[in-house]
Amino acid sequence: MATRTSRPGRTLIVFLLVIVAMFAAAAALGSWKPKLGLDLQGGTRITLQAKATGGGSITEDKLAEAAGIINARVNGAGVAEAEVTTQGSDIIVVEIPGEVDNDLTRTIGSTAQLRFRLVAAALPPEGTATPTPSIPTIPRPTDSTPTGPEETSTTPNDPGATTSTPQQTGPKLSPKDTTTSSGKNRVVPSWAEERNPAPTST
């Protein structure tokens, strides 16, 4: 029965190849430098002295508030691992690693000012009226009964009266033959006979 023999040389060769590949990858990606802190790299130290305005006194709360504002300014400028501490009753110490430009130094040491300004109210231009929607009025229909021609009656004895002849809308009436006192026959409609009966001779 054959037994397997260990080959330490092959294992060592594989390990060396892995190390060479790691160094080659690091060289291809570029040179990498560790970022040193303030204690190893060194940097700039800025000392600020607080002064009270308006004759007031500097308290611990006001000094801590000022230190917080300066810390926000340093972090907003993109500086990492900066330290802002207070010393005594009116000293603020800012330690920044690396080189610091003059703009950052002025930003840290400048005094913030809060100003209020009056803003004129914006008024609409004159002569422009806001249009209001109008609802059109629609006439409502009304019930109306048509009226026909009115029939007027006049007295025969009135010389200035005019006789109006009504229009006949009903069925046709048959005329009657009547005899007057003169002996002549005339045709009198039935409606005229009913209104003005013929005189009778006595």
RADA-V712162 format. One line per field, one symbol per residue. ss: DSSP state (@ for helix, = for strand, . for the rest). Layout:
ss=???
This chain:
ss=.......@@@@@@@@@@@@@@@@@@@@@@........@@@@.=======..........@@@@@@@@@@@@@@@@@......=====...=======....@@@@@@@@..................................................................====.....====.@@@@@@.......
